[in-house]
């Protein structure tokens, strides 16, 4: 149910939510955050140590890896000897877009030593030509998209070097051998079919977990499914903290994720993962739910009769502007979809990724897959009921809760 906390969007969690930093703080764990913070209100997400865009410069605490290094050092050098949780949230590789127009569509120039760009001492910029990049299957293979990707590779390189600095600070502070390290992302790549989508290209994220107490799994790749819902249970498990029993609006709150520490012992038979998207920006209402089970991906587009919305910084990107211009002028887009097909989607999308890795053929209407479709629709409905999803009855029903929760038909011809 992700949405931006800042500015006009102002998406906030309910006041009674027991968030991870709140639970850690109450358990005597020292907490810190550096960089991006897109959640609120502060009372629900308190940190003992906080340097974010809420109280500092986005560029300095999110992209200046030297500044980030020094803030990490400040946190780790504290005389406070409590166990700690430090969340370092890089703004890279997000585009600058309209937020920092002085750097153009990308932030790859920030700190590179050019006139007016400043200098990040710990960053050695790496540049790529459009010809060098490998274009993913879901992105148009055009000069604009290649240049777009090449510039983003530079910002990814800055983040990579920043991660190295953070790990070096951890080592210097003497915590290399007693700290669980998790690296992930909050969404897929900000390109067509990527971020804000529940396709594999929008949900696939890096997830690296390293524990000093599980050397047998170092360097191994797991085929088990995991999601960001698993991070909170994993961190609580690491600190041996039980999730509290409490209610919001008379409904019991439960974690639906799992602790990933089990996977550090041995490979786990996890073959199902759920996805949810309702908003990204306040103008981007397009609720979707998904379940990936084994080789199959099912997506429910609840507002399927409306055009899929485009977020602001993606809209101004060279890739999307080129796709828009090519479409309106009738030129080849070199994309595996049309813009019309991207905007207007079927209510149900089912993909057999064993046979269709690019998710090009929606088999929801194929009689051969009827049993698979029925089974996965039931899995998705069950998950929605378990998580008290307000959209569980949409789009052709309304959730009636006066006596017992049930879906009542709207007779809206859907």
VENNORRA-V852204 format. One record per backbone hydrogen bond with DSSP energy under -1.0 kcal/mol. NH is the residue of the N-H (numbers start at 1). CO is the residue of the C=O. If there is no record, write none. Layout:
nh=(NH | NH)
co=(CO | CO)
//
This chain:
nh=(4 | 9 | 10 | 11 | 13 | 17 | 19 | 23 | 24 | 25 | 26 | 27 | 28 | 29 | 30 | 32 | 33 | 34 | 35 | 36 | 44 | 45 | 49 | 51 | 55 | 56 | 61 | 62 | 63 | 64 | 65 | 68 | 69 | 70 | 71 | 72 | 73 | 74 | 75 | 76 | 77 | 78 | 85 | 87 | 89 | 91 | 92 | 94 | 97 | 99 | 103 | 104 | 111 | 112 | 113 | 117 | 120 | 123 | 132 | 139 | 141 | 142 | 146 | 147 | 148 | 149 | 150 | 151 | 152 | 153 | 154 | 155 | 156 | 157 | 158 | 159 | 160 | 161 | 162 | 163 | 164 | 165 | 166 | 167 | 168 | 169 | 170 | 171 | 172 | 173 | 174 | 175 | 178 | 181 | 183 | 188 | 191 | 194 | 195 | 197 | 202 | 203 | 204 | 208 | 210 | 214 | 217 | 218 | 220 | 225 | 230 | 231 | 234 | 235 | 236 | 237 | 238 | 239 | 240 | 241 | 248 | 251 | 253 | 265 | 266 | 273 | 275 | 277 | 284 | 286 | 288 | 289 | 290 | 291 | 292 | 293 | 294 | 296 | 297 | 298 | 299 | 300 | 301 | 302 | 306 | 308 | 315 | 316 | 317 | 321 | 322 | 323 | 324 | 325 | 326 | 327 | 328 | 329 | 331 | 342 | 343 | 344 | 349 | 351 | 353 | 355 | 356 | 359 | 363 | 366 | 369 | 370 | 373 | 374 | 375 | 376 | 377 | 378 | 379 | 380 | 381 | 382 | 383 | 384 | 385 | 386 | 387 | 388 | 389 | 392 | 394 | 398 | 400 | 406 | 408 | 410)
co=(280 | 6 | 6 | 4 | 40 | 14 | 17 | 19 | 20 | 21 | 22 | 23 | 25 | 24 | 83 | 85 | 49 | 87 | 51 | 89 | 41 | 41 | 31 | 33 | 52 | 52 | 57 | 58 | 59 | 59 | 63 | 64 | 65 | 66 | 67 | 68 | 69 | 70 | 71 | 72 | 73 | 75 | 30 | 32 | 34 | 62 | 62 | 91 | 105 | 96 | 100 | 101 | 117 | 109 | 118 | 114 | 111 | 120 | 129 | 136 | 334 | 140 | 142 | 143 | 144 | 145 | 146 | 147 | 148 | 149 | 150 | 151 | 152 | 153 | 154 | 155 | 156 | 157 | 158 | 159 | 160 | 161 | 162 | 163 | 164 | 165 | 166 | 167 | 168 | 169 | 171 | 170 | 175 | 210 | 208 | 202 | 189 | 191 | 189 | 194 | 199 | 199 | 200 | 183 | 181 | 211 | 214 | 215 | 217 | 270 | 227 | 228 | 230 | 231 | 232 | 233 | 234 | 235 | 237 | 236 | 251 | 248 | 246 | 262 | 262 | 292 | 290 | 288 | 281 | 278 | 277 | 300 | 275 | 298 | 273 | 296 | 271 | 293 | 351 | 291 | 349 | 289 | 347 | 287 | 303 | 343 | 311 | 312 | 314 | 317 | 318 | 319 | 320 | 321 | 322 | 323 | 324 | 325 | 326 | 338 | 339 | 340 | 299 | 297 | 295 | 352 | 352 | 356 | 350 | 363 | 366 | 367 | 369 | 370 | 371 | 372 | 373 | 374 | 375 | 376 | 377 | 378 | 379 | 380 | 381 | 382 | 383 | 385 | 384 | 389 | 391 | 408 | 406 | 400 | 398 | 396)
//
